[in-house]
Amino acid sequence: MEIKAENDKNFILNDFLIERYYILVGLFIALIGLLNIVFKFIPIEYTGYIFVVSIVSAFSFGDVRREENIKSFLKLAIPYTIIILVVLISGNDIWHKVLDWQMKRNIVFQINDLFKSIPFNDAAFTRIFHPQLLTDFMKTIYESGFVLAVIIPFYRALLNKDFEKMIRYTLSGHILQVFMVTPFYVTFYIQNVWFVYGHADPLNRNMPYKEAAMSTLNGLPSMHTSIAFAMFLLVLRERNKIFKWVWSIYCLLIIYSTMYLEIHWVIDVLVGLAFGFIAVKLVDFFMLMVKAKFIKSPNSDIDSYDKIGTAI
């Protein structure tokens, strides 16, 4: 009886390690956050993001793909994750080079005055109630939203062994949208609301005029909005209700923050919504084509990594 009881305990422990591994991952990341508070091996302001990742880990239940072979998954997930990390690390420098290039050329349409003349386009209605606490909160949402909106769902898809979702989130986000919006950015000269009106920078960046003119240049469409809305549409497909609703609200707050902080005009946001929707639908079409080409049998598992991996 004692041997059976011991075997049962071992079975329960092994089952926990296999079926609830994401909890252990979350605890490990939380430990990293605590150590960073003490030793500060990365900037202390990023500690909050570490804890966000840790909390998200705990809410992976319901979406873990237990039927997937971990080796087949990792063959695709590891190199793809490395690519995404390289893009994330180098993306900011590349984007600033694009901005510098834009400032050196003649943009076709300068529409600052036109946007300023359109009633309600400055989104002043979002600032009727603007206590400092709300403003500080919106700054945090805006400053984190451009990357975090995509990275967290991507990380959760990685944790859930769902390579298809990893592809959907990243392609619908920055990877596809950079190519979609760049032609608009080099065609329309439109700057942030605060800069056009001569207000103080709501993000308190204390930039010299030339740098401010460059950093506020890309307005139409609002890429914060387009990315956040794409993530909103995809997150609504998740089964875990807690993650679905928390992250969808976060994505909507990102969109609201762009107007509240006088970053984007209402038209910027509306066009951004359209771009986000189009990006998701284009990726849906792409994934459908990949499946149609590489998965022949109608009874096949449509998410088999061995069949679609070489195509993605």
C-alpha positions in Angstrom: 0.0 0.0 0.0 2.9 2.4 0.8 4.5 1.7 -2.5 1.2 2.4 -4.3 0.7 5.6 -2.4 4.2 6.7 -3.3 3.6 5.9 -6.9 0.4 7.9 -6.8 2.3 10.9 -5.4 4.9 10.6 -8.1 2.2 10.4 -10.8 0.5 13.5 -9.4 3.8 15.4 -9.4 4.7 14.3 -12.9 1.2 15.2 -14.1 1.5 18.6 -12.5 4.9 19.2 -14.2 3.6 18.1 -17.6 0.1 19.6 -17.5 0.8 22.7 -15.4 4.3 23.7 -16.4 3.2 27.2 -17.2 2.7 27.9 -13.5 6.3 26.9 -12.8 7.4 29.2 -15.6 5.4 32.1 -14.1 6.9 31.5 -10.7 10.4 31.5 -12.2 9.8 34.8 -14.0 8.4 36.3 -10.8 11.6 35.3 -9.1 13.6 37.1 -11.8 11.5 40.2 -11.1 12.2 40.0 -7.4 15.9 39.5 -8.0 15.9 42.5 -10.4 14.5 44.7 -7.6 17.5 43.8 -5.5 20.3 43.5 -8.0 19.0 45.8 -10.9 20.6 43.7 -13.7 18.1 45.4 -16.1 16.6 48.9 -15.7 14.3 48.9 -12.7 11.4 50.4 -14.7 11.1 47.1 -16.6 10.4 45.2 -13.4 6.7 45.8 -13.7 6.7 44.2 -17.2 8.5 41.2 -15.8 5.7 40.7 -13.3 3.1 41.2 -16.1 4.7 38.3 -17.9 4.7 36.2 -14.7 1.0 36.8 -14.1 0.1 36.0 -17.8 1.9 32.7 -17.4 -0.6 31.7 -14.7 -3.5 32.3 -17.0 -2.5 29.9 -19.8 -5.0 27.2 -18.7 -7.7 26.5 -21.3 -5.4 27.2 -24.3 -2.5 24.9 -23.8 -2.2 22.5 -26.8 -1.4 19.3 -24.9 -1.7 17.1 -27.9 1.2 18.8 -29.7 4.6 17.1 -29.8 7.0 19.4 -27.9 10.0 18.6 -30.1 8.1 19.4 -33.3 6.9 22.6 -31.8 10.3 23.7 -30.5 11.9 23.2 -33.9 9.8 26.0 -35.2 9.2 28.1 -32.1 12.8 28.6 -31.0 14.2 30.0 -34.3 11.0 32.1 -34.8 11.3 33.5 -31.3 14.9 34.4 -31.9 13.9 36.2 -35.1 11.2 38.2 -33.3 13.7 39.1 -30.5 16.2 40.3 -33.0 13.5 42.4 -34.7 12.4 43.8 -31.3 15.9 44.7 -30.3 16.9 46.3 -33.6 13.5 47.7 -34.6 13.8 51.0 -32.8 17.1 51.9 -34.5 15.8 50.9 -37.9 12.6 53.0 -37.3 14.6 56.1 -36.4 16.6 55.7 -39.7 13.3 55.7 -41.5 12.2 58.8 -39.7 15.5 60.5 -40.6 15.0 59.6 -44.2 11.5 61.0 -44.2 12.7 64.3 -42.8 15.2 64.7 -45.7 12.7 64.3 -48.5 9.7 66.2 -49.8 6.5 64.6 -48.5 3.6 64.9 -51.0 0.7 66.2 -48.8 1.2 68.5 -45.8 -2.1 68.2 -43.9 -1.5 69.7 -40.5 -3.7 72.7 -41.2 -6.4 70.6 -42.8 -6.6 68.2 -39.8 -6.6 71.2 -37.4 -9.6 72.7 -39.2 -11.8 69.6 -38.9 -14.3 69.9 -35.9 -13.6 67.4 -33.1 -10.6 66.0 -34.9 -8.3 66.9 -32.1 -10.2 64.5 -29.7 -10.6 67.2 -27.1 -13.7 65.3 -25.9 -11.4 62.6 -24.5 -9.8 65.2 -22.2 -12.9 66.7 -20.6 -12.0 64.8 -17.5 -8.2 64.7 -17.1 -6.9 64.4 -13.5 -3.2 63.9 -13.1 -3.6 60.3 -11.9 -5.5 59.4 -15.1 -2.9 61.2 -17.2 0.0 59.3 -15.6 -1.9 56.0 -16.1 -2.5 56.8 -19.8 1.2 57.6 -20.2 2.1 54.2 -18.9 -0.5 52.6 -21.2 0.7 54.5 -24.3 4.5 54.0 -23.6 4.1 50.2 -23.1 1.4 49.6 -25.7 3.4 49.7 -28.9 5.4 46.5 -28.0 3.6 45.0 -25.1 0.3 44.6 -26.9 1.9 42.1 -29.2 4.7 40.5 -27.0 2.4 39.3 -24.3 0.0 37.4 -26.6 3.0 36.1 -28.5 4.6 34.9 -25.3 1.4 33.2 -24.2 1.1 31.5 -27.5 4.6 30.2 -27.1 3.8 29.0 -23.6 0.7 27.3 -25.0 2.7 25.5 -27.7 0.6 27.2 -30.4 2.8 28.1 -33.3 0.0 29.3 -35.4 -1.0 31.9 -32.9 2.6 33.0 -32.6 2.5 33.6 -36.4 -0.9 35.4 -36.3 0.0 37.8 -33.5 3.4 38.8 -34.9 2.4 39.0 -38.6 -0.8 41.0 -37.8 1.2 43.3 -35.6 4.5 45.1 -36.5 5.8 42.7 -39.3 2.9 43.3 -41.7 1.8 46.7 -40.6 5.2 48.4 -41.1 4.9 47.6 -44.8 1.3 48.7 -44.9 1.7 52.1 -43.2 5.1 53.2 -44.5 3.7 54.4 -47.9 1.2 56.6 -46.0 4.0 58.0 -43.8 6.1 59.1 -46.7 3.0 60.6 -48.5 1.3 62.5 -45.7 3.0 65.1 -43.6 0.9 65.1 -40.4 2.2 65.7 -36.9 0.9 65.0 -33.4 -2.0 67.1 -32.0 0.2 68.6 -29.2 2.9 69.7 -31.6 0.6 71.3 -34.1 -1.2 73.3 -31.4 2.1 74.2 -29.7 1.2 72.5 -26.4 3.7 70.9 -24.0 4.8 67.3 -24.8 2.3 65.1 -22.9 5.0 62.5 -22.5 7.5 65.0 -21.0 10.4 64.0 -23.2 12.0 67.4 -23.3 13.1 67.1 -26.9 14.7 69.9 -28.9 12.4 71.3 -31.7 14.1 69.4 -34.5 13.9 66.1 -32.7 10.3 66.8 -31.7 9.4 67.6 -35.3 10.8 64.2 -36.4 9.3 62.1 -33.6 5.8 63.5 -34.1 5.8 63.2 -37.9 4.1 59.8 -38.4 0.5 60.3 -37.7 -1.7 58.9 -40.4 -2.6 56.1 -39.6 -2.0 55.8 -35.9 0.2 52.7 -35.7 -0.4 52.4 -31.9 -4.1 52.1 -32.8 -3.7 49.7 -35.8 -1.5 47.3 -33.8 -3.7 47.5 -30.6 -6.9 46.9 -32.6 -5.4 43.9 -34.5 -4.4 42.4 -31.1 -7.9 43.2 -29.8 -9.5 41.3 -32.6 -7.2 38.3 -32.2 -7.4 38.2 -28.4 -11.2 38.0 -28.6 -10.6 34.5 -30.2 -8.9 33.2 -27.0 -10.7 30.7 -24.8 -9.4 31.9 -21.5 -11.9 34.5 -20.4 -9.7 36.3 -17.9 -6.9 36.8 -20.4 -9.3 37.7 -23.2 -11.1 40.5 -21.4 -8.1 41.9 -19.5 -6.0 42.1 -22.6 -8.8 43.3 -24.9 -9.5 46.2 -22.4 -5.7 47.0 -22.4 -5.7 47.2 -26.2 -8.7 49.5 -26.2 -7.0 51.7 -23.6 -4.0 52.0 -25.8 -6.2 53.4 -28.6 -7.9 55.8 -26.2 -4.5 57.0 -24.8 -3.4 58.1 -28.2 -6.2 60.7 -28.3 -6.2 61.5 -24.6 -2.5 62.4 -24.7 -2.9 64.6 -27.8 -0.8 62.2 -29.8 -3.2 61.4 -32.6 -6.1 63.0 -34.4 -9.4 61.2 -34.6 -8.9 60.5 -38.3 -5.5 58.9 -37.5 -7.3 56.6 -35.1 -10.1 55.7 -37.5 -7.7 54.9 -40.3 -5.6 52.9 -37.7 -8.7 50.8 -36.9 -9.2 50.0 -40.5 -5.5 49.1 -40.9 -5.7 46.8 -37.9 -8.8 45.0 -39.3 -7.2 44.6 -42.7 -4.0 43.2 -41.2 -5.8 40.5 -39.3 -7.9 39.6 -42.4 -4.8 39.4 -44.6 -3.1 37.1 -42.1 -6.2 35.0 -41.9 -6.1 34.6 -45.7 -2.4 33.8 -45.6 -2.9 31.1 -43.0 -5.9 29.7 -44.9 -3.8 29.5 -48.1 -0.9 27.8 -46.2 -3.3 25.2 -44.7 -5.0 24.5 -48.1 -1.6 23.9 -49.8 0.2 21.8 -47.2 -2.6 19.9 -45.5 -4.2 17.6 -48.1 -6.6 15.5 -46.0 -9.8 17.1 -44.8 -9.5 14.9 -41.6 -5.9 16.0 -40.9 -5.1 18.1 -37.9 -5.0 21.6 -39.4 -2.4 22.7 -36.8 0.1 20.0 -37.5 3.5 21.7 -37.3 5.2 18.9 -39.3 3.0 19.8 -42.3 2.9 23.5 -42.2 6.2 24.3 -40.6 8.2 24.5 -43.7 5.8 26.9 -45.2 5.8 29.5 -42.5 
